[in-house]
Amino acid sequence: MNPMQVFETPGSVSLRFRLPSGRVVVTTADEPRTSVELVPLGRRGSDAIENVEVTCSDGAGGHVVTVEEKDRIRWGPLRITWGADVEVRVTCPPGSDLDLSGGSTDLRADGVLGEVAARSASGDIRLETVTKRIQAKSASGDISVRAIEAGGSIGSVSGDLDIGRVEATLSARSVSGDARFRAVRAPLNLATTSGDVELESVEAGDVRVQSVSGDVRIGVARGTRVFIDAASVSGSLTSELGLADDEPAAESEGDVEESPVVPLHVKTVSGDVSVVRAPAAVVV
């Protein structure tokens, strides 16, 4: 197999990866073509790429580029592969959609992607900018996204969540992994069991955080008005902004126009809750 293939892909591009192991590295470039390079890893050398198939087909209004490990043994619903120790390097146009299904497969994407659906058992998922809906899940791998512009859902069992900007409604779940968000500018629904939560700067949106034993720290951006509804069974509650029991009253027509009030709803069982004023504007 040729380790490097180049496809002319004017119009939309969808990348589809089906790899039980290895790494996928995606870079976007402003040109109407997609290149796929297979780089063997480990002791198997060039033999590792022999069982990986790369194809390009026409899709709805564009092209579908598929990288998939072929089955070594298939008997009805039973599929057996050896696990290719390969790094897949892809260069594609900005705004390409990405669909990854892997076992221990790591994913790293630099640049701007469209819609993303990524599922990996133990692999890490690291993305830069996602302009359409995101769905990312991992069992023990970390999930890192610099900017989520169209919302969606992310979740990990024991891996950490590290998110830069949230610009649209997002649902996030973690069991034992920690969750860190740098700038929250849209509704966020976040739940953890034992992982700690840090929201560095909340600027807008309806923020709801639930945790069992994890600690929660929320920074409120300067100039942002908030209504705080926080409760913990055995953990401590501290706030530099004050805690309110009632929703803010509606403003009358004669009131001076102010920024909207951002509700912060925080519930924990034994975790501590701390609400602070963010020290400065967060740039991500």
Summary of the structure (lengths in Angstrom):
residues: 284
radius of gyration: 22.1
end to end distance: 40.9
largest distance: 75.0
contacts: 994
relative contact order: 0.11
helix: 2%
strand: 58%
